[in-house]
Amino acid sequence: MAPALRKPRFGEKNDSDGRLVWDPVADSTAYVVQWSEYPNLTQQSNPFQATVYGTETRLDGFSNTWLVSADANIYWRVRAVRDGSMGPWSEVARFKRTPMAWFVTPASQNSYVNAMPLGWGISQESPVTTTIELATKPDYSGLVRRQTVVYNKLGAESTGMSTTLLDSLQDGTSYFYRIQQTTPNGTGPFRQGSFATGTQRPVWHYINPGNSPMPPNGSVRVLPQPDGGVWIAANSGIYYRKPDRTTWISYTYESTGKQLTGSIRDMAVDRSGVVWVATERNLFWLEKGSWQKSRYPFDQAVYIASMHIDSKGTIYVLTGGQGMLRYKDKQWTQYGPPN
């Protein structure tokens, strides 16, 4: 026994929900549904097919353009399955959809931008008028924009994508949009989506020899500070940019009266804001505007890999070939070679 088709009714021109519904067949365990844009639902027409464990299915999960075109017929039929055996096919029914936007983007997105491109697929009818509404509330009571876009105005039927730019958006705001298409055959349902703008996009500030006393090369460490200041270590000196982002202080061999000597390898700032600098021979620190130093516990220069300060203010200097050095209570302790 073949299923009786219930919805959409034969010849329906404004089906809005894409549901295919049929009457049950006694003792059936499943149903096979076929649909196509061609009336001859055979393998040669390559119809879409699905096995359904119920008496209805939906077409909205498919993006084929003729499935959302109000100008295209959709043909479908159903057969029952019982104990692995196929029953006879139902009659072939046809219907048309109401026009609707498809492949709408973005569906959901967070962004730092204050302008969002909105895109959607256009049905094959000509012409197609698309209405776009943008709001800050999901019930669209907070409407901030409403616009219309006409596609296929010259009457050349085609399928394509259309876009519009939603600009002048506010930072940190949730937006809701909906799109509706109208053709000479009728007006379709709204397709809805949402997106949220983030806070203002971070702005990059470039520090170079053209806008600072920094040398063109040899930088080894950058330490931004909580107050907005920035310490930068280079082989030739230490450079501090104040929080006003315009005032610089340079600590070089010449500017410190030859206090800061040697090639700088690393830098750290402790919790008290004291700046510590490791060179190949000495540990320096800036105390009350004057540079102090402590010589490493060996005579020769040494390669410095890195320097770190723990939560208690203890200094650790990792060397190449001399192990690790610890500076605590003005005393050096060496770990590794040669002991």
C-alpha positions in Angstrom: 0.0 0.0 0.0 1.4 3.4 -0.9 1.3 6.3 1.5 -1.2 9.2 0.9 0.6 12.5 0.6 -0.9 15.2 2.9 1.3 18.3 2.8 2.1 20.4 0.9 -1.1 20.0 -1.1 -0.8 19.3 -4.8 0.0 22.5 -6.7 0.7 24.6 -3.5 2.4 27.8 -4.6 3.4 29.3 -1.2 4.7 26.5 1.0 6.5 28.3 3.8 8.0 25.7 6.1 9.5 23.0 3.8 7.7 20.1 5.6 6.7 17.0 3.7 3.9 15.1 5.5 2.2 11.8 4.6 -0.3 9.4 6.1 1.2 6.3 7.9 1.0 2.8 6.4 0.2 0.0 8.8 3.1 -2.1 10.1 5.7 0.1 8.3 9.1 0.5 10.0 10.4 3.4 7.8 9.7 5.5 4.7 11.8 6.4 1.7 11.3 10.0 0.4 12.4 11.3 -2.9 12.3 14.9 -4.2 13.6 16.6 -7.3 13.2 19.6 -9.5 12.2 17.2 -12.3 8.9 15.4 -12.5 10.5 12.1 -13.6 11.7 10.8 -10.2 14.0 8.1 -11.5 17.7 7.3 -11.1 18.3 9.2 -14.4 17.0 12.4 -12.9 19.2 11.9 -9.8 16.6 12.8 -7.2 17.4 13.4 -3.6 16.5 10.6 -1.3 16.2 10.1 2.5 15.1 7.3 4.8 12.7 8.7 7.5 11.5 6.9 10.6 8.3 8.9 10.9 5.7 10.5 8.7 7.3 13.8 7.9 10.6 15.4 7.0 12.0 18.9 6.2 13.8 20.3 3.2 15.3 23.3 5.0 18.6 21.5 5.7 19.4 21.4 2.0 21.0 24.5 0.2 20.0 23.6 -3.4 18.8 26.9 -4.9 15.7 25.4 -6.5 14.5 24.3 -3.0 14.2 28.0 -2.0 13.1 29.4 -5.3 9.4 30.3 -5.5 9.6 30.0 -9.3 10.6 26.3 -9.3 8.4 23.2 -8.9 9.5 20.6 -6.4 8.3 17.1 -7.1 8.2 14.4 -4.4 6.9 11.0 -3.5 7.1 8.4 -0.7 7.2 4.6 -0.3 6.8 2.5 2.9 9.4 0.0 4.2 8.3 -3.1 6.1 10.7 -5.8 7.3 13.2 -4.7 4.7 10.7 -4.9 1.8 9.8 -1.8 -0.2 6.2 -1.0 -0.9 4.9 0.9 -3.9 5.6 4.5 -4.5 2.9 7.1 -3.8 1.7 9.5 -6.5 4.1 12.3 -7.5 3.1 15.6 -6.0 4.4 19.0 -6.8 4.5 22.4 -5.0 6.4 25.7 -4.9 8.0 27.4 -2.0 7.6 31.0 -0.8 10.7 33.0 -1.7 13.3 33.1 1.0 16.9 34.1 1.6 19.3 31.2 1.9 23.0 30.8 3.0 22.7 33.9 5.2 26.0 34.9 6.8 27.0 35.6 9.5 24.8 33.2 11.4 26.5 34.0 14.7 29.7 35.9 15.2 31.8 38.0 17.6 33.9 40.7 16.0 36.0 43.8 16.9 34.8 45.7 13.8 32.2 48.5 13.8 31.0 47.4 10.4 29.7 43.9 9.4 29.1 42.6 5.9 25.8 40.7 5.6 25.4 38.2 2.7 22.5 36.0 1.5 21.5 33.9 -1.4 19.0 35.1 -3.9 16.2 33.0 -5.4 15.8 32.5 -9.1 12.8 34.7 -9.5 12.9 38.1 -11.1 12.7 40.6 -9.7 13.5 39.8 -6.0 13.1 42.5 -3.3 15.0 41.8 -0.1 14.1 43.6 3.1 16.8 43.7 5.8 16.0 44.8 9.4 18.7 45.3 12.1 17.9 45.7 15.8 19.5 45.6 19.2 16.6 43.6 20.7 15.5 40.1 19.7 11.9 41.2 19.3 13.1 43.9 16.9 11.5 46.7 19.0 14.9 48.4 19.0 15.1 48.7 15.2 18.2 50.7 14.1 18.0 50.0 10.3 15.6 48.9 7.7 16.6 48.8 4.0 15.5 47.1 0.8 17.7 45.6 -2.0 16.3 44.7 -5.4 17.9 41.9 -7.4 17.2 40.7 -11.0 15.7 44.1 -11.7 16.1 43.7 -15.4 14.2 40.4 -15.4 17.1 38.0 -16.2 16.5 35.0 -14.0 19.6 33.8 -12.2 20.8 32.7 -8.8 23.4 34.5 -6.9 24.6 36.2 -3.7 23.8 39.7 -2.5 25.5 41.7 0.2 25.0 44.9 2.2 27.3 46.6 4.8 25.9 47.1 8.3 28.1 50.0 9.4 28.2 52.6 12.2 27.9 49.8 14.7 28.5 50.3 18.4 31.2 48.5 20.4 30.2 45.8 22.8 26.6 45.4 21.4 24.5 42.5 20.4 22.7 42.9 17.1 19.8 40.9 15.6 19.0 40.9 11.9 16.3 39.3 9.7 16.0 39.0 6.0 12.8 38.6 4.0 12.3 38.2 0.2 9.4 39.2 -1.9 8.6 38.2 -5.5 5.6 38.6 -7.7 4.6 35.1 -6.3 4.5 36.3 -2.7 6.4 37.2 0.4 8.5 34.6 2.2 9.3 34.1 5.9 12.1 36.0 7.7 15.5 34.3 8.0 17.1 35.5 11.2 20.6 35.7 12.7 22.7 37.7 15.2 26.2 38.9 15.9 28.0 40.9 18.6 30.6 43.5 18.3 33.6 43.5 20.6 35.4 46.2 22.4 37.6 48.6 20.3 40.2 46.7 18.3 43.7 47.1 19.9 45.9 49.6 18.1 49.5 48.8 17.3 52.1 51.4 18.2 55.4 51.0 16.4 58.6 52.0 18.3 61.6 52.5 16.0 64.6 54.8 15.6 62.5 57.3 13.8 60.2 58.1 16.8 62.4 57.1 19.7 66.1 57.0 20.9 66.1 53.2 20.2 69.0 51.9 18.1 68.1 50.2 14.8 69.1 46.8 16.0 70.2 44.8 19.1 66.9 44.8 21.1 66.8 41.9 23.6 63.8 42.5 25.9 60.5 44.6 26.1 58.7 44.9 29.4 55.4 46.8 29.4 54.5 48.2 32.9 51.1 48.3 34.6 51.1 52.1 34.5 51.6 52.2 30.7 55.3 52.8 30.7 57.6 50.5 28.7 61.2 49.4 29.5 63.2 48.2 26.5 66.6 46.6 26.7 69.1 46.7 23.8 72.7 45.7 23.6 73.8 49.3 23.8 71.5 50.5 26.6 68.2 50.6 28.5 65.4 52.8 27.2 62.2 53.8 29.2 59.1 55.3 27.6 56.9 57.1 30.1 53.2 56.5 30.3 52.5 59.6 28.3 53.9 57.7 25.3 56.1 60.7 24.2 58.8 61.1 26.9 61.9 58.9 26.7 64.8 58.3 29.1 67.9 56.7 27.8 70.5 54.8 30.0 73.6 54.2 27.9 77.3 54.1 28.6 77.5 57.8 27.8 74.3 59.0 29.4 75.0 57.2 32.7 78.5 58.7 33.0 80.1 55.3 32.2 78.2 53.6 35.0 76.3 51.1 32.8 79.1 49.2 31.1 79.3 46.2 28.8 76.8 44.6 26.4 73.4 44.2 27.8 72.0 40.7 27.5 68.7 40.7 29.5 66.6 42.8 31.8 63.9 42.3 34.5 61.7 44.5 36.7 60.9 43.3 40.3 57.7 43.9 42.2 59.1 47.1 43.7 59.7 48.5 40.2 63.5 48.2 40.4 65.1 47.6 37.0 67.8 44.8 36.9 70.1 44.4 33.9 72.5 41.5 33.1 75.6 42.1 31.0 78.3 39.6 30.2 80.3 40.6 33.4 78.0 42.3 35.9 74.5 42.5 37.3 73.3 46.1 37.4 70.2 47.7 39.0 68.8 51.2 39.1 68.5 52.5 42.6 67.4 56.1 43.3 68.5 57.2 39.8 71.9 55.7 40.1 73.2 52.5 38.7 74.7 49.9 41.1 76.4 46.7 40.2 77.6 43.4 41.5 80.3 41.4 39.6 79.6 37.7 38.8 81.7 35.2 40.9 84.3 34.6 38.2 86.7 36.8 36.3 86.0 36.1 32.6 83.0 37.4 30.6 80.2 34.9 30.2 77.4 34.3 27.8 74.0 35.3 29.4 71.0 33.3 28.2 68.3 34.9 30.4 67.5 36.4 33.7 64.5 36.0 36.0 63.2 37.3 39.3 61.1 35.3 41.7 58.3 36.6 43.9 60.7 37.2 46.8 63.1 39.3 44.7 65.8 36.6 44.2 67.7 37.0 40.9 68.5 34.0 38.7 70.9 34.4 35.8 71.2 31.5 33.4 74.6 31.4 31.7 76.2 29.5 28.9 79.0 27.3 30.3 78.9 28.5 33.9 75.6 27.0 35.0 73.0 29.1 36.8 73.7 32.0 39.2 71.6 33.1 42.1 71.8 36.6 43.6 70.2 36.9 47.1 71.0 39.1 50.0 73.9 40.6 48.0 75.5 37.2 47.7 76.2 35.0 44.6 75.6 31.3 44.5 76.6 29.2 41.5 74.8 26.0 40.5 76.3 23.7 37.9 79.7 23.9 36.3 82.3 23.9 37.7 80.7 22.6 41.0 
